Amino acid sequence: MSTILLVDDEIDSLWLFRLVLQERGYHVIVAADGNAALVQASRYLPDLIVTDWNMPGTDGVELCQRLKCYPALAQIPVVMASGRTPPAEQSALWNVFMSKPVELEKLESVIDSLLMKRLAAPRHGTNVPAPPAARWLPVPRKLWM
């Protein structure tokens, strides 16, 4: 079961998305702003984050910038949602941008696609072969003489 962190200051949107995603079998965590989202992300290491852009305090863009500062959080895919058009220079901070109002079917499709890509991606260190044991064995005494 994948864990999704939903971040939005609009309670109605937050609970609607939560209900729909829980129906699909996802474990859903919620946060009302970017600061709370950063705490939740570091505590639960979600598989994906869906965040609103416009929020009081730490907004969605700042949340994405702060996520990139932590190696454990930097690889989490992010879906940014907003009624505004995003500036092109910040598009590297998130994986997908969705205009509000967000269509639930489209959101579900985007989430499924990002999670499939994440599961298919090789994890660092898992495909690295172990060094040959002979490298670590002591050199035979005959070679010392």
C-alpha positions as CSV (number, residue, x, y, z in Angstrom):
1,M,0.0,0.0,0.0
2,S,1.5,3.3,-1.1
3,T,1.4,6.4,1.2
4,I,0.3,9.7,-0.1
5,L,0.8,13.1,1.6
6,L,-1.9,15.6,0.7
7,V,-1.1,19.3,1.5
8,D,-3.8,22.0,1.2
9,D,-5.2,24.7,3.3
10,E,-8.7,24.3,1.8
11,I,-10.2,21.7,4.1
12,D,-13.0,20.7,1.7
13,S,-10.4,19.8,-1.1
14,L,-8.2,18.0,1.4
15,W,-11.0,15.8,2.7
16,L,-12.4,15.1,-0.8
17,F,-9.0,14.0,-2.1
18,R,-8.4,12.0,1.0
19,L,-11.7,10.1,0.7
20,V,-11.2,9.3,-3.0
21,L,-7.6,8.1,-2.5
22,Q,-8.5,6.0,0.5
23,E,-11.2,4.4,-1.5
24,R,-8.5,3.4,-4.0
25,G,-6.5,1.7,-1.2
26,Y,-3.9,4.3,-0.5
27,H,-2.7,5.3,3.0
28,V,-3.3,9.0,3.1
29,I,-1.7,11.6,5.4
30,V,-2.8,15.2,5.4
31,A,-1.2,18.6,6.2
32,A,-2.7,22.0,6.1
33,D,0.5,23.9,5.2
34,G,4.0,23.5,4.0
35,N,5.6,23.4,7.5
36,A,3.3,20.6,8.7
37,A,3.9,18.8,5.4
38,L,7.6,18.8,5.9
39,V,7.2,17.3,9.4
40,Q,4.8,14.7,8.0
41,A,7.1,13.9,5.1
42,S,10.1,13.4,7.3
43,R,8.2,11.3,9.7
44,Y,6.4,9.0,7.3
45,L,8.5,9.2,4.1
46,P,5.5,9.1,1.7
47,D,5.6,7.6,-1.7
48,L,4.1,10.7,-3.3
49,I,3.1,14.2,-2.3
50,V,0.1,16.2,-3.7
51,T,0.4,19.9,-2.7
52,D,-1.5,23.1,-3.3
53,W,0.6,26.1,-4.4
54,N,-1.1,28.9,-2.5
55,M,-1.1,28.4,1.2
56,P,-0.4,30.7,4.2
57,G,3.1,30.5,5.6
58,T,5.1,27.9,3.7
59,D,3.5,27.6,0.3
60,G,3.8,24.7,-2.1
61,V,6.9,26.1,-4.0
62,E,8.8,26.6,-0.7
63,L,7.8,23.1,0.4
64,C,9.2,21.7,-2.8
65,Q,12.4,23.7,-2.4
66,R,12.8,22.4,1.2
67,L,12.1,18.8,0.2
68,K,15.0,19.0,-2.2
69,C,17.4,19.8,0.7
70,Y,17.0,16.4,2.3
71,P,18.3,13.3,0.5
72,A,15.6,11.1,1.9
73,L,12.8,13.4,0.8
74,A,14.3,14.8,-2.5
75,Q,13.3,11.7,-4.6
76,I,9.6,11.8,-3.6
77,P,7.5,12.7,-6.6
78,V,5.4,15.8,-6.2
79,V,2.1,16.9,-7.9
80,M,1.6,20.6,-7.7
81,A,-1.9,22.0,-8.0
82,S,-2.9,25.6,-8.5
83,G,-5.2,28.0,-10.2
84,R,-2.2,30.0,-11.2
85,T,0.2,29.3,-14.1
86,P,3.6,28.2,-12.8
87,P,6.7,30.0,-13.8
88,A,8.9,27.8,-16.1
89,E,12.1,28.2,-14.0
90,Q,10.4,26.5,-11.0
91,S,9.0,23.5,-12.9
92,A,12.0,21.3,-11.9
93,L,10.7,21.4,-8.3
94,W,7.7,19.1,-9.0
95,N,7.0,16.2,-11.3
96,V,3.5,17.2,-12.5
97,F,1.5,20.5,-12.5
98,M,-2.3,20.3,-12.4
99,S,-4.6,23.3,-12.8
100,K,-7.4,23.7,-10.3
101,P,-10.1,22.7,-10.1
102,V,-8.4,19.3,-10.3
103,E,-10.4,16.5,-12.0
104,L,-10.4,13.5,-9.7
105,E,-9.9,11.0,-12.6
106,K,-7.0,12.9,-13.9
107,L,-5.4,13.1,-10.5
108,E,-5.8,9.4,-9.9
109,S,-4.2,8.7,-13.3
110,V,-1.2,11.0,-12.6
111,I,-0.8,9.4,-9.1
112,D,-0.9,5.9,-10.6
113,S,1.7,6.8,-13.3
114,L,4.1,8.5,-10.9
115,L,3.9,5.6,-8.4
116,M,4.5,3.0,-11.1
117,K,7.6,5.0,-12.3
118,R,8.9,5.1,-8.8
119,L,8.5,1.4,-8.2
120,A,10.1,0.6,-11.5
121,A,13.1,2.8,-10.9
122,P,16.2,1.1,-9.5
123,R,17.1,2.0,-6.0
124,H,20.6,3.2,-5.2
125,G,22.7,0.4,-3.9
126,T,20.4,-2.5,-4.7
127,N,21.9,-3.4,-8.1
128,V,25.5,-2.7,-7.1
129,P,27.5,-6.0,-7.1
130,A,29.4,-6.8,-4.0
131,P,33.2,-6.6,-4.4
132,P,34.9,-9.9,-5.1
133,A,35.9,-11.5,-1.8
134,A,39.5,-12.1,-3.1
135,R,40.2,-8.4,-2.8
136,W,39.6,-8.5,0.9
137,L,41.5,-11.7,1.7
138,P,44.9,-11.4,3.2
139,V,47.8,-11.8,0.8
140,P,49.4,-15.3,1.2
141,R,52.7,-15.3,3.0
142,K,54.6,-16.8,0.0
143,L,54.1,-13.5,-1.8
144,W,55.7,-11.5,0.9
145,M,59.0,-13.3,0.7
